């Protein structure tokens, strides 16, 4: 739930400010956007991988159940 909330609102996860970097605002803005996009993509890949792993573990348990049931 928290992961979905972070993914749905990138302004919360990517809202940080460095006063020193305000002199280089275009560079800072570009770096912030790059870091946020990489972070969100990483979190998306992690969530998809965990969902696929969970589904595979369920399938393995069902296969083991089918093997050990008689008939």
Order of alpha helices (4+ residues) and beta strands (2+ residues): alpha-alpha-alpha
